[in-house]
Amino acid sequence: MRLSAKLRLQVPGEQLFTVRYEDLVAKPRKLAAELSRYLDAEVSRTALGGLVRTAAGGRDGDEHGVGSWRDRLTSRQSAQVEKIAGIELGRLGYRLASDS
């Protein structure tokens, strides 16, 4: 998270492409299309197949799937994460406990 925030300050926005794990899992083909447009290069069928297989393995509700960290962290740990990375997490669209 700190590196992400630092890069955003040092590199023009059009030179950065953020990939959220949740987006990769939910819509790998859409993400691949966006990445292809950004890079002005086609994502190969082999690479896309790898993205789709990876995404299929991390469904919501899985023990280690998307969002499972919310159940594994204590309230204190969640507060520490938000204190350190809350601004960047919010920018990336993550729901924070402090927003509730």
BAMIFI-895826 format. One record per residue: residue number from 0; residue in three letters; x, y, z of N, C-alpha, C in turn. Coordinates in nm, 2 decimals. Layout:
<atoms>
  resi  resn     n.X     n.Y     n.Z    ca.X    ca.Y    ca.Z     c.X     c.Y     c.Z
   NUM   ALA       X       Y       Z       X       Y       Z       X       Y       Z
...
</atoms>
This chain:
<atoms>
  resi  resn     n.X     n.Y     n.Z    ca.X    ca.Y    ca.Z     c.X     c.Y     c.Z
     0   MET    0.08   -0.12    0.00    0.00    0.00    0.00    0.09    0.13    0.00
     1   ARG    0.19    0.12    0.08    0.28    0.24    0.09    0.34    0.27   -0.05
     2   LEU    0.39    0.16   -0.11    0.45    0.17   -0.24    0.35    0.23   -0.35
     3   SER    0.23    0.18   -0.34    0.12    0.23   -0.43    0.10    0.38   -0.41
     4   ALA    0.09    0.42   -0.29    0.07    0.57   -0.26    0.20    0.65   -0.31
     5   LYS    0.31    0.59   -0.28    0.44    0.66   -0.32    0.45    0.67   -0.48
     6   LEU    0.41    0.56   -0.55    0.42    0.57   -0.69    0.32    0.67   -0.75
     7   ARG    0.20    0.68   -0.69    0.10    0.77   -0.74    0.15    0.92   -0.73
     8   LEU    0.24    0.94   -0.63    0.29    1.08   -0.61    0.41    1.11   -0.71
     9   GLN    0.48    1.00   -0.75    0.60    1.02   -0.83    0.58    0.99   -0.98
    10   VAL    0.47    0.92   -1.02    0.45    0.88   -1.16    0.32    0.93   -1.21
    11   PRO    0.32    0.99   -1.33    0.19    1.04   -1.38    0.08    0.93   -1.39
    12   GLY   -0.04    0.96   -1.35   -0.15    0.87   -1.34   -0.17    0.78   -1.47
    13   GLU   -0.14    0.84   -1.58   -0.16    0.76   -1.71   -0.06    0.65   -1.72
    14   GLN    0.05    0.65   -1.64    0.15    0.55   -1.65    0.13    0.44   -1.55
    15   LEU    0.02    0.45   -1.47   -0.01    0.34   -1.37   -0.14    0.27   -1.41
    16   PHE   -0.14    0.14   -1.38   -0.26    0.06   -1.40   -0.28   -0.02   -1.28
    17   THR   -0.38    0.00   -1.20   -0.41   -0.07   -1.08   -0.49   -0.20   -1.10
    18   VAL   -0.45   -0.31   -1.05   -0.52   -0.43   -1.06   -0.56   -0.47   -0.92
    19   ARG   -0.69   -0.47   -0.89   -0.74   -0.52   -0.76   -0.77   -0.67   -0.77
    20   TYR   -0.73   -0.75   -0.67   -0.75   -0.89   -0.67   -0.90   -0.92   -0.69
    21   GLU   -0.98   -0.85   -0.62   -1.13   -0.87   -0.63   -1.18   -0.86   -0.77
    22   ASP   -1.12   -0.76   -0.85   -1.16   -0.74   -0.99   -1.11   -0.86   -1.07
    23   LEU   -0.99   -0.90   -1.04   -0.94   -1.02   -1.12   -1.02   -1.14   -1.10
    24   VAL   -1.07   -1.16   -0.97   -1.15   -1.28   -0.94   -1.29   -1.27   -1.00
    25   ALA   -1.35   -1.15   -0.99   -1.49   -1.13   -1.04   -1.50   -1.13   -1.19
    26   LYS   -1.41   -1.06   -1.26   -1.42   -1.04   -1.40   -1.29   -1.04   -1.47
    27   PRO   -1.22   -1.16   -1.48   -1.09   -1.17   -1.54   -1.09   -1.13   -1.68
    28   ARG   -1.19   -1.16   -1.76   -1.19   -1.13   -1.90   -1.20   -0.97   -1.92
    29   LYS   -1.28   -0.91   -1.84   -1.30   -0.77   -1.85   -1.17   -0.70   -1.81
    30   LEU   -1.10   -0.75   -1.70   -0.97   -0.69   -1.66   -0.87   -0.71   -1.77
    31   ALA   -0.87   -0.83   -1.83   -0.77   -0.85   -1.94   -0.79   -0.76   -2.05
    32   ALA   -0.92   -0.73   -2.09   -0.95   -0.63   -2.20   -0.90   -0.49   -2.16
    33   GLU   -0.92   -0.45   -2.04   -0.88   -0.32   -1.99   -0.73   -0.31   -1.99
    34   LEU   -0.66   -0.42   -1.95   -0.52   -0.42   -1.95   -0.46   -0.42   -2.09
    35   SER   -0.53   -0.49   -2.18   -0.49   -0.49   -2.32   -0.50   -0.34   -2.38
    36   ARG   -0.60   -0.28   -2.35   -0.62   -0.14   -2.40   -0.51   -0.05   -2.34
    37   TYR   -0.49   -0.06   -2.21   -0.39    0.02   -2.14   -0.25    0.00   -2.20
    38   LEU   -0.21   -0.13   -2.23   -0.08   -0.16   -2.28   -0.07   -0.15   -2.43
    39   ASP   -0.19   -0.13   -2.49   -0.20   -0.13   -2.64   -0.13   -0.26   -2.69
    40   ALA   -0.16   -0.37   -2.63   -0.11   -0.50   -2.67   -0.22   -0.60   -2.62
    41   GLU   -0.24   -0.70   -2.70   -0.34   -0.81   -2.67   -0.28   -0.90   -2.57
    42   VAL   -0.37   -0.94   -2.47   -0.34   -1.04   -2.38   -0.36   -1.18   -2.45
    43   SER   -0.26   -1.26   -2.44   -0.27   -1.39   -2.52   -0.38   -1.48   -2.46
    44   ARG   -0.42   -1.57   -2.54   -0.52   -1.67   -2.49   -0.47   -1.75   -2.38
    45   THR   -0.34   -1.78   -2.38   -0.27   -1.86   -2.28   -0.28   -1.78   -2.14
    46   ALA   -0.24   -1.65   -2.15   -0.24   -1.57   -2.03   -0.38   -1.55   -1.98
    47   LEU   -0.48   -1.53   -2.07   -0.62   -1.51   -2.03   -0.67   -1.64   -1.96
    48   GLY   -0.63   -1.76   -2.02   -0.67   -1.88   -1.96   -0.61   -1.90   -1.82
    49   GLY   -0.49   -1.85   -1.79   -0.43   -1.85   -1.66   -0.51   -1.76   -1.57
    50   LEU   -0.55   -1.64   -1.62   -0.63   -1.55   -1.53   -0.76   -1.61   -1.49
    51   VAL   -0.83   -1.67   -1.59   -0.96   -1.73   -1.56   -0.95   -1.85   -1.46
    52   ARG   -0.85   -1.93   -1.48   -0.83   -2.04   -1.39   -0.80   -1.99   -1.25
    53   THR   -0.71   -1.89   -1.24   -0.68   -1.83   -1.11   -0.80   -1.77   -1.04
    54   ALA   -0.88   -1.70   -1.12   -1.00   -1.64   -1.07   -1.10   -1.75   -1.02
    55   ALA   -1.11   -1.85   -1.09   -1.21   -1.96   -1.06   -1.17   -2.02   -0.92
    56   GLY   -1.04   -2.02   -0.89   -1.00   -2.08   -0.76   -1.02   -2.00   -0.64
    57   GLY   -1.06   -1.87   -0.65   -1.07   -1.78   -0.54   -1.21   -1.72   -0.53
    58   ARG   -1.31   -1.80   -0.51   -1.45   -1.75   -0.50   -1.48   -1.70   -0.36
    59   ASP   -1.58   -1.61   -0.36   -1.63   -1.56   -0.23   -1.67   -1.67   -0.15
    60   GLY   -1.65   -1.67   -0.02   -1.69   -1.77    0.07   -1.58   -1.88    0.09
    61   ASP   -1.48   -1.88    0.01   -1.37   -1.98    0.03   -1.30   -1.93    0.15
    62   GLU   -1.23   -2.03    0.22   -1.16   -2.00    0.34   -1.06   -1.89    0.31
    63   HIS   -0.99   -1.89    0.20   -0.89   -1.79    0.17   -0.93   -1.71    0.05
    64   GLY   -1.05   -1.70    0.02   -1.10   -1.62   -0.09   -1.11   -1.47   -0.07
    65   VAL   -1.17   -1.40   -0.16   -1.19   -1.26   -0.16   -1.26   -1.22   -0.03
    66   GLY   -1.20   -1.12    0.04   -1.26   -1.07    0.16   -1.24   -1.15    0.29
    67   SER   -1.18   -1.27    0.27   -1.17   -1.36    0.39   -1.08   -1.29    0.50
    68   TRP   -1.00   -1.20    0.47   -0.92   -1.13    0.57   -1.00   -1.06    0.67
    69   ARG   -1.12   -1.02    0.63   -1.21   -0.95    0.73   -1.25   -1.03    0.84
    70   ASP   -1.26   -1.16    0.82   -1.29   -1.26    0.93   -1.17   -1.30    1.01
    71   ARG   -1.05   -1.29    0.95   -0.93   -1.34    1.01   -0.86   -1.24    1.10
    72   LEU   -0.88   -1.11    1.07   -0.82   -1.01    1.15   -0.90   -0.97    1.27
    73   THR   -0.84   -0.94    1.38   -0.91   -0.89    1.50   -0.94   -0.75    1.47
    74   SER   -1.03   -0.69    1.55   -1.07   -0.55    1.54   -0.95   -0.46    1.55
    75   ARG   -0.86   -0.50    1.64   -0.74   -0.42    1.66   -0.65   -0.42    1.54
    76   GLN   -0.63   -0.54    1.48   -0.55   -0.55    1.36   -0.61   -0.47    1.24
    77   SER   -0.75   -0.48    1.23   -0.82   -0.40    1.12   -0.79   -0.26    1.14
    78   ALA   -0.80   -0.21    1.26   -0.78   -0.07    1.29   -0.64   -0.03    1.26
    79   GLN   -0.54   -0.11    1.29   -0.40   -0.08    1.25   -0.38   -0.07    1.10
    80   VAL   -0.44   -0.17    1.03   -0.43   -0.17    0.88   -0.49   -0.04    0.83
    81   GLU   -0.61    0.00    0.88   -0.67    0.12    0.83   -0.59    0.25    0.87
    82   LYS   -0.53    0.25    0.98   -0.45    0.36    1.02   -0.33    0.38    0.93
    83   ILE   -0.27    0.27    0.89   -0.15    0.28    0.80   -0.19    0.30    0.66
    84   ALA   -0.29    0.23    0.61   -0.32    0.23    0.47   -0.46    0.27    0.43
    85   GLY   -0.53    0.33    0.53   -0.67    0.37    0.50   -0.70    0.46    0.38
    86   ILE   -0.61    0.56    0.37   -0.63    0.65    0.26   -0.62    0.58    0.12
    87   GLU   -0.52    0.50    0.11   -0.50    0.43   -0.02   -0.60    0.32   -0.04
    88   LEU   -0.64    0.25    0.07   -0.75    0.15    0.06   -0.88    0.22    0.01
    89   GLY   -0.91    0.34    0.07   -1.03    0.41    0.03   -1.02    0.45   -0.12
    90   ARG   -0.91    0.50   -0.16   -0.89    0.54   -0.30   -0.91    0.42   -0.40
    91   LEU   -0.87    0.30   -0.35   -0.89    0.18   -0.43   -1.03    0.12   -0.42
    92   GLY   -1.12    0.19   -0.34   -1.26    0.15   -0.34   -1.29    0.04   -0.23
    93   TYR   -1.20    0.02   -0.14   -1.23   -0.08   -0.03   -1.31   -0.01    0.07
    94   ARG   -1.41   -0.09    0.13   -1.49   -0.04    0.24   -1.41   -0.05    0.37
    95   LEU   -1.41    0.06    0.44   -1.34    0.06    0.57   -1.43    0.06    0.68
    96   ALA   -1.39    0.00    0.79   -1.47   -0.01    0.91   -1.50    0.13    0.96
    97   SER   -1.41    0.22    0.95   -1.43    0.36    0.99   -1.54    0.44    0.91
    98   ASP   -1.57    0.38    0.80   -1.68    0.44    0.72   -1.82    0.40    0.77
    99   SER   -1.83    0.30    0.85   -1.96    0.25    0.90   -2.02    0.35    1.00
</atoms>
